[in-house]
Amino acid sequence: MTTDPKINSILDEANRLFLLGKLQEAISYYDKILEENPNHLGCYNNKGYALSKLKDYDSALDCYENALKLNPNDLPVLINKISSLRKKGNLTEALTNCNNILTLNPNYKIALYHKERILFSMKRFDESIVCCNKILKDYPKNGDVLFDKSCNLIMLSKLDEALDNLENCISQGIQYKIKVKKSKLFEKLYDNQKFRSLIL
């Protein structure tokens, strides 16, 4: 990483714009840095993340590939690449990338989180639950993972277990009650008394 004060000040401004949600402006600043220093790994990663937020996944993936040429094992870049691949619908490639990380870091929670979501999208619900359980073993109150596990259980028609998970999930915060109400997945539970009492 460069310690060039000029580049650092441009990077600070780019990151500030990014945090304000001014993504296109942030990208133009990242481009300025890359013109001066085409080997700025952090800049490729940040630009890729901004592009991904704009749903320009192909351009984001190009940025991540450039970053990985500089450091093939950079975990934040690898994770962002997986996220873009998943959102783009390249599930098999995203899963392969997850498994590559997990081979070296079998307990890496962010990779497990992406893997459980990819497996859900691939309708491999039992395998997705295995990943959820690995995360929940260390973080039993992770509402997002409890929610995802509930979704898998619904798809497997394990309704009682799904309801137990949902109860645990909703107890982590009001946002999960809202998330459940918005999700079409839970429509088949609308007549269930326990479910109704959870979301009311």
C-alpha positions as CSV (number, residue, x, y, z in Angstrom):
1,M,0.0,0.0,0.0
2,T,1.3,3.4,-1.0
3,T,2.1,6.1,1.6
4,D,2.0,8.8,-1.0
5,P,0.2,11.7,0.8
6,K,-1.5,12.9,-2.4
7,I,-3.0,9.5,-3.2
8,N,-4.0,9.0,0.4
9,S,-5.9,12.3,0.4
10,I,-7.7,11.3,-2.9
11,L,-8.5,7.9,-1.3
12,D,-9.9,9.6,1.8
13,E,-12.2,11.7,-0.4
14,A,-13.2,8.7,-2.4
15,N,-14.1,6.7,0.7
16,R,-16.0,9.6,2.1
17,L,-18.1,9.9,-1.0
18,F,-18.7,6.1,-1.0
19,L,-20.0,6.3,2.6
20,L,-22.3,9.1,1.6
21,G,-23.7,6.9,-1.1
22,K,-22.2,9.0,-3.9
23,L,-21.0,5.9,-5.7
24,Q,-20.3,7.3,-9.2
25,E,-18.3,10.2,-7.7
26,A,-16.4,7.8,-5.5
27,I,-15.6,5.6,-8.5
28,S,-14.2,8.6,-10.4
29,Y,-11.8,9.3,-7.5
30,Y,-10.7,5.6,-7.4
31,D,-10.0,5.9,-11.1
32,K,-7.8,8.9,-10.5
33,I,-5.7,6.9,-8.0
34,L,-5.5,3.9,-10.4
35,E,-4.2,6.2,-13.2
36,E,-1.3,7.2,-10.9
37,N,-0.9,3.9,-9.2
38,P,-2.2,0.9,-11.2
39,N,-1.0,-1.5,-8.4
40,H,-3.3,-0.1,-5.7
41,L,-5.0,-3.2,-4.4
42,G,-7.3,-1.4,-1.9
43,C,-8.5,0.9,-4.6
44,Y,-9.5,-1.9,-6.9
45,N,-11.4,-3.5,-4.1
46,N,-13.2,-0.4,-3.1
47,K,-14.0,0.5,-6.7
48,G,-15.3,-3.1,-7.2
49,Y,-17.5,-2.8,-4.1
50,A,-19.0,0.5,-5.3
51,L,-19.7,-1.0,-8.8
52,S,-21.3,-4.0,-7.1
53,K,-23.6,-1.6,-5.1
54,L,-24.6,-0.1,-8.5
55,K,-25.3,-3.7,-9.7
56,D,-22.6,-3.5,-12.3
57,Y,-21.3,-6.9,-11.4
58,D,-19.2,-7.5,-14.5
59,S,-17.2,-4.3,-14.0
60,A,-16.9,-5.1,-10.2
61,L,-15.6,-8.6,-11.0
62,D,-13.0,-7.0,-13.4
63,C,-11.8,-4.9,-10.5
64,Y,-11.5,-7.9,-8.1
65,E,-9.6,-9.8,-10.8
66,N,-7.1,-6.9,-11.1
67,A,-6.7,-6.9,-7.3
68,L,-6.2,-10.6,-7.1
69,K,-3.4,-10.4,-9.7
70,L,-1.6,-8.2,-7.1
71,N,-2.5,-10.6,-4.2
72,P,-4.3,-13.9,-5.1
73,N,-5.0,-14.6,-1.4
74,D,-6.5,-11.3,-0.3
75,L,-9.6,-12.4,1.7
76,P,-11.6,-9.2,1.6
77,V,-11.3,-9.2,-2.2
78,L,-12.1,-12.9,-2.5
79,I,-15.2,-12.4,-0.4
80,N,-16.4,-9.4,-2.4
81,K,-15.8,-11.4,-5.6
82,I,-18.0,-14.2,-4.2
83,S,-20.7,-11.7,-3.3
84,S,-20.7,-10.3,-6.9
85,L,-20.7,-13.8,-8.4
86,R,-23.7,-14.8,-6.2
87,K,-25.7,-11.6,-7.0
88,K,-24.9,-12.1,-10.7
89,G,-26.3,-15.6,-10.5
90,N,-22.9,-17.4,-11.2
91,L,-23.7,-19.7,-8.3
92,T,-21.4,-22.6,-9.2
93,E,-18.4,-20.3,-9.6
94,A,-19.3,-18.5,-6.4
95,L,-19.6,-21.8,-4.5
96,T,-16.2,-23.0,-5.9
97,N,-14.6,-19.8,-4.6
98,C,-16.2,-20.3,-1.2
99,N,-14.9,-23.8,-1.0
100,N,-11.4,-22.7,-1.9
101,I,-11.4,-20.3,1.0
102,L,-12.9,-22.8,3.4
103,T,-10.4,-25.4,2.5
104,L,-7.7,-23.2,4.0
105,N,-9.9,-21.5,6.6
106,P,-12.7,-24.0,7.5
107,N,-14.2,-21.8,10.1
108,Y,-14.2,-18.5,8.2
109,K,-17.6,-17.2,9.0
110,I,-18.1,-14.7,6.2
111,A,-17.3,-17.4,3.6
112,L,-19.7,-19.8,5.4
113,Y,-22.4,-17.1,5.3
114,H,-22.0,-16.7,1.6
115,K,-21.9,-20.4,1.1
116,E,-25.2,-21.0,3.0
117,R,-26.9,-18.4,0.9
118,I,-25.5,-19.8,-2.4
119,L,-26.6,-23.3,-1.4
120,F,-30.1,-22.0,-0.6
121,S,-30.3,-20.4,-4.1
122,M,-29.2,-23.8,-5.6
123,K,-32.0,-25.5,-3.6
124,R,-29.5,-27.5,-1.6
125,F,-31.3,-26.8,1.6
126,D,-29.8,-29.5,3.8
127,E,-26.3,-28.5,2.9
128,S,-27.2,-24.8,3.5
129,I,-28.4,-25.7,7.0
130,V,-25.0,-27.4,7.8
131,C,-23.3,-24.1,7.0
132,C,-25.8,-22.2,9.1
133,N,-25.2,-24.5,12.1
134,K,-21.5,-24.1,11.9
135,I,-21.9,-20.3,12.2
136,L,-24.6,-20.6,14.9
137,K,-22.4,-22.8,17.0
138,D,-20.2,-19.8,17.6
139,Y,-22.8,-17.1,17.1
140,P,-26.1,-18.6,18.3
141,K,-27.8,-15.2,18.3
142,N,-27.0,-14.2,14.7
143,G,-30.4,-13.1,13.4
144,D,-29.5,-13.2,9.7
145,V,-28.3,-16.8,9.9
146,L,-31.3,-17.8,12.0
147,F,-33.5,-16.3,9.4
148,D,-31.7,-18.1,6.6
149,K,-31.9,-21.4,8.5
150,S,-35.7,-20.9,9.0
151,C,-36.0,-20.4,5.2
152,N,-34.2,-23.7,4.5
153,L,-36.4,-25.5,7.0
154,I,-39.5,-24.1,5.4
155,M,-38.4,-25.4,2.0
156,L,-37.8,-28.8,3.6
157,S,-41.3,-28.6,5.2
158,K,-39.8,-28.9,8.6
159,L,-42.3,-26.5,9.9
160,D,-42.0,-27.0,13.7
161,E,-38.3,-26.6,13.6
162,A,-38.6,-23.6,11.3
163,L,-40.9,-22.0,13.8
164,D,-38.5,-22.6,16.7
165,N,-35.8,-20.9,14.6
166,L,-38.0,-18.1,13.7
167,E,-38.9,-17.4,17.3
168,N,-35.2,-17.3,18.1
169,C,-34.5,-15.1,15.1
170,I,-37.3,-12.6,15.9
171,S,-36.1,-12.3,19.5
172,Q,-32.9,-10.8,18.1
173,G,-34.6,-7.6,16.9
174,I,-37.8,-6.1,15.4
175,Q,-36.1,-5.9,12.0
176,Y,-36.5,-9.7,11.7
177,K,-40.2,-9.6,12.3
178,I,-40.5,-7.1,9.5
179,K,-38.3,-9.3,7.3
180,V,-40.5,-12.3,7.9
181,K,-43.6,-10.4,7.1
182,K,-42.1,-9.2,3.8
183,S,-41.0,-12.7,2.8
184,K,-43.3,-14.8,0.6
185,L,-41.6,-17.9,1.8
186,F,-43.6,-17.9,5.0
187,E,-47.0,-17.6,3.4
188,K,-47.7,-21.3,4.1
189,L,-47.5,-20.6,7.8
190,Y,-50.1,-17.8,7.9
191,D,-52.7,-20.2,9.3
192,N,-50.4,-21.4,12.0
193,Q,-51.2,-20.0,15.5
194,K,-47.7,-19.9,16.7
195,F,-46.5,-18.1,13.6
196,R,-49.2,-15.5,13.8
197,S,-48.3,-14.8,17.4
198,L,-44.7,-14.4,16.4
199,I,-45.3,-11.8,13.7
200,L,-48.1,-9.8,15.4
